[in-house]
Amino acid sequence: MRVSLVLFTSDLRLYDHPPLRAALTSADAVVPLFVRDPAVAAAGFATPNRNAFLADCLADLDAGLRERGGRLVVRSGELVEEVCRAAREADADEVHLSAAHSRFATRREERLRRALESDGRRLYVHDAVTVVVPPGEVTPAGSDHFAVFTPYLRRWTQVRLRPATGAPRRVHVPDHVRGEPLPARGAVPGVSPALPAGGESEGRRRVTAYWRGGLDAYDEVRDDLAADATSKLSAHLHFGTLSPVELVHLARRRGGAGAEALVRQLAWRDFHRQVLAARPDAAHTDYRTRHDHWRTEDSAREDIEAWRQGRTGYPVIDAAMRQLRHEGWMHNRARLLAASFLSKTLYVDWRIGAAHFLHWLVDGDVANNQLNWQWVAGTGTDTRPNRVLNPVTQAKKYDPDGAYVHRWVPELRDLAAPTVHEPWRLQGFDRAALDYPDPVVELSEGLERFRRARTGPA
Ligand SMILES: Cc1cc2nc3c(=O)[nH]c(=O)nc-3n(C[C@H](O)[C@H](O)[C@H](O)COP(=O)(O)OP(=O)(O)OC[C@H]3O[C@@H](n4cnc5c(N)ncnc54)[C@H](O)[C@@H]3O)c2cc1C
């Protein structure tokens, strides 16, 4: 009997899964393996919200495999050692894996390839599983990656995609390969109270519901903070419970402005991945230095803590930061405002904000998070690096009735818009009756500090 091993990583699904499909084609039995590697936790990637969502994903993947006659094999330990051990136990001559693009993952993949080869086994790495267009597939003349989104999108759109495939009918897993009990979501401490459920079944349900009731209007409402009408597929894309290739096919088949706008956002996701693949240091260092002398944890401790706690005195920022803790997720417009406020208005090092987001976000993702932070901080790929988003004018535009602020900042629930966005304008008794902080900084002062920092002394 020929056996292959499929190593699941950020691709926790059965639909449209090229490594699984290839393994099932070349072998009679397959070991579907997931390794809980302590190095992932040590690198800070395994946070409570993502661990809880991951537990749902593994449970659902196991259930899906069991429906097809198999099961998921989960093991804990150093990934390369565990894969080699499981391959030896199962006598698998091939290991199939989805390509990943961070430095952490590509180094691990290289170590795995060497270890397997020295054991007489082969590693097959499959592209376009966790991205639509793999990094490096489209490049501009004279560079290994695109630094500007619009020309990238043009080329990305022209790429002919592989067709999406269904889930296998049967998966035969050899009996003697041992696994551990699955991790339980309920056993993870420190999880956000309204964290969404994970897993492929849930992801596919969400797609069906969104295609039925949200997608067509996506383009019109995606910036409306209170409507909260974006797809909320980001965590599913992060854990690979949904295939981005399949989503693009589905959206293109649907057509229309909403579907086109969603495809464009999926291209942004690939765009950041191709930047990170070419410049892995961009996870931690400025992609384009602006010679900043950021305020740090030591020099801006109170401001940073007010931002983290949602107590800056700017209602829309505080609403955003409270949503993040409560749901483990934040609306995209709110992410832009919260990140601009920290990195520009407070002139705090973007890495401090990115680390806080990465701790709480269920979709927290090195490429998307770090490069969006750099984009906002003006050290990344934004072609207007010194633009500063004004939290009051933005709030009036994207939360005109104040409903988003009312939802997350109950202290301000009795204030109507537009006052709810500028409570410091209240006078006397009305102001004194509010249990809500004064602004940590005047916007004009923050702007002046940032402009001085970026342009140097006049
Ligand atoms: C400071 C900051 C930090 C961010 N950190 C993350 C992160 O850690 N993980 C993450 O997935 N997204 C991140 N984003 C991008 C974006 O905010 C989220 O992907 C989006 O809000 C998720 O909600 P949704 O699934 O409803 O998105 P939708 O608007 O429905 O978009 C569909 C999908 O497109 C992708 N997408 C949308 N916007 C972007 C974008 N600007 N960049 C890259 N991909 C995008 C996501 O995969 C998303 O699920 C960040 C944005 C900012 C400004």
The ligand as an SDF file (V2000), in Angstrom:
LIG
                    3D

 53 58  0  0  0  0  0  0  0  0999 V2000
   -3.5550   48.5120   10.6470 C   0  0  0  0  0  0  0  0  0  0  0  0
   -4.1990   47.3460    9.9300 C   0  0  0  0  0  0  0  0  0  0  0  0
   -3.9310   46.0490   10.3480 C   0  0  0  0  0  0  0  0  0  0  0  0
   -4.5080   44.9580    9.6600 C   0  0  0  0  0  0  0  0  0  0  0  0
   -4.2160   43.6860   10.0830 N   0  0  0  0  0  0  0  0  0  0  0  0
   -4.7330   42.6280    9.4110 C   0  0  0  0  0  0  0  0  0  0  0  0
   -4.4390   41.3150    9.8070 C   0  0  0  0  0  0  0  0  0  0  0  0
   -3.6740   41.0590   10.7400 O   0  0  0  0  0  0  0  0  0  0  0  0
   -5.0140   40.2920    9.1100 N   0  0  0  0  0  0  0  0  0  0  0  0
   -5.8640   40.5150    8.0640 C   0  0  0  0  0  0  0  0  0  0  0  0
   -6.3720   39.5550    7.4720 O   0  0  0  0  0  0  0  0  0  0  0  0
   -6.1310   41.7640    7.6570 N   0  0  0  0  0  0  0  0  0  0  0  0
   -5.6090   42.8270    8.2930 C   0  0  0  0  0  0  0  0  0  0  0  0
   -5.9150   44.0890    7.8840 N   0  0  0  0  0  0  0  0  0  0  0  0
   -6.6860   44.2850    6.6430 C   0  0  0  0  0  0  0  0  0  0  0  0
   -8.2070   44.4210    6.8080 C   0  0  0  0  0  0  0  0  0  0  0  0
   -8.4960   45.3800    7.7810 O   0  0  0  0  0  0  0  0  0  0  0  0
   -8.8620   43.1080    7.1900 C   0  0  0  0  0  0  0  0  0  0  0  0
   -8.4690   42.0800    6.3010 O   0  0  0  0  0  0  0  0  0  0  0  0
  -10.3930   43.2280    7.1060 C   0  0  0  0  0  0  0  0  0  0  0  0
  -10.8380   44.2570    7.9350 O   0  0  0  0  0  0  0  0  0  0  0  0
  -11.0220   41.9160    7.5120 C   0  0  0  0  0  0  0  0  0  0  0  0
  -12.4100   42.0040    7.5000 O   0  0  0  0  0  0  0  0  0  0  0  0
  -13.2640   41.3030    6.3670 P   0  0  0  0  0  0  0  0  0  0  0  0
  -12.8720   39.8990    6.2280 O   0  0  0  0  0  0  0  0  0  0  0  0
  -14.6860   41.6190    6.6500 O   0  0  0  0  0  0  0  0  0  0  0  0
  -12.7580   42.1030    5.0920 O   0  0  0  0  0  0  0  0  0  0  0  0
  -13.4410   42.3920    3.6840 P   0  0  0  0  0  0  0  0  0  0  0  0
  -13.4990   43.8570    3.5500 O   0  0  0  0  0  0  0  0  0  0  0  0
  -14.6820   41.6390    3.5180 O   0  0  0  0  0  0  0  0  0  0  0  0
  -12.3390   41.8870    2.6440 O   0  0  0  0  0  0  0  0  0  0  0  0
  -12.2700   40.5390    2.1880 C   0  0  0  0  0  0  0  0  0  0  0  0
  -10.8880   39.9910    2.4400 C   0  0  0  0  0  0  0  0  0  0  0  0
   -9.9100   40.7430    1.7260 O   0  0  0  0  0  0  0  0  0  0  0  0
   -8.7090   40.8160    2.4820 C   0  0  0  0  0  0  0  0  0  0  0  0
   -8.4240   42.2230    2.7930 N   0  0  0  0  0  0  0  0  0  0  0  0
   -9.3090   43.2210    2.9730 C   0  0  0  0  0  0  0  0  0  0  0  0
   -8.6630   44.3830    3.1940 N   0  0  0  0  0  0  0  0  0  0  0  0
   -7.3390   44.0990    3.1670 C   0  0  0  0  0  0  0  0  0  0  0  0
   -6.1600   44.8840    3.3270 C   0  0  0  0  0  0  0  0  0  0  0  0
   -6.1740   46.2090    3.5510 N   0  0  0  0  0  0  0  0  0  0  0  0
   -4.9620   44.2570    3.2710 N   0  0  0  0  0  0  0  0  0  0  0  0
   -4.8950   42.9160    3.0330 C   0  0  0  0  0  0  0  0  0  0  0  0
   -5.9800   42.1390    2.8640 N   0  0  0  0  0  0  0  0  0  0  0  0
   -7.1870   42.7300    2.9280 C   0  0  0  0  0  0  0  0  0  0  0  0
   -8.9480   40.0530    3.7830 C   0  0  0  0  0  0  0  0  0  0  0  0
   -8.4530   38.7430    3.6210 O   0  0  0  0  0  0  0  0  0  0  0  0
  -10.4650   40.0680    3.8960 C   0  0  0  0  0  0  0  0  0  0  0  0
  -10.9720   38.9850    4.6170 O   0  0  0  0  0  0  0  0  0  0  0  0
   -5.3540   45.2030    8.5520 C   0  0  0  0  0  0  0  0  0  0  0  0
   -5.6220   46.5150    8.1590 C   0  0  0  0  0  0  0  0  0  0  0  0
   -5.0470   47.5710    8.8370 C   0  0  0  0  0  0  0  0  0  0  0  0
   -5.3440   48.9740    8.3690 C   0  0  0  0  0  0  0  0  0  0  0  0
  1  2  1  0
  2  3  1  0
  2 52  2  0
  3  4  2  0
  4  5  1  0
  4 50  1  0
  5  6  2  0
  6  7  1  0
  6 13  1  0
  7  8  2  0
  7  9  1  0
  9 10  1  0
 10 11  2  0
 10 12  1  0
 12 13  2  0
 13 14  1  0
 14 15  1  0
 14 50  1  0
 15 16  1  0
 16 17  1  0
 16 18  1  0
 18 19  1  0
 18 20  1  0
 20 21  1  0
 20 22  1  0
 22 23  1  0
 23 24  1  0
 24 25  2  0
 24 26  1  0
 24 27  1  0
 27 28  1  0
 28 29  2  0
 28 30  1  0
 28 31  1  0
 31 32  1  0
 32 33  1  0
 33 34  1  0
 33 48  1  0
 34 35  1  0
 35 36  1  0
 35 46  1  0
 36 37  1  0
 36 45  1  0
 37 38  2  0
 38 39  1  0
 39 40  1  0
 39 45  2  0
 40 41  1  0
 40 42  2  0
 42 43  1  0
 43 44  2  0
 44 45  1  0
 46 47  1  0
 46 48  1  0
 48 49  1  0
 50 51  2  0
 51 52  1  0
 52 53  1  0
M  END
$$$$
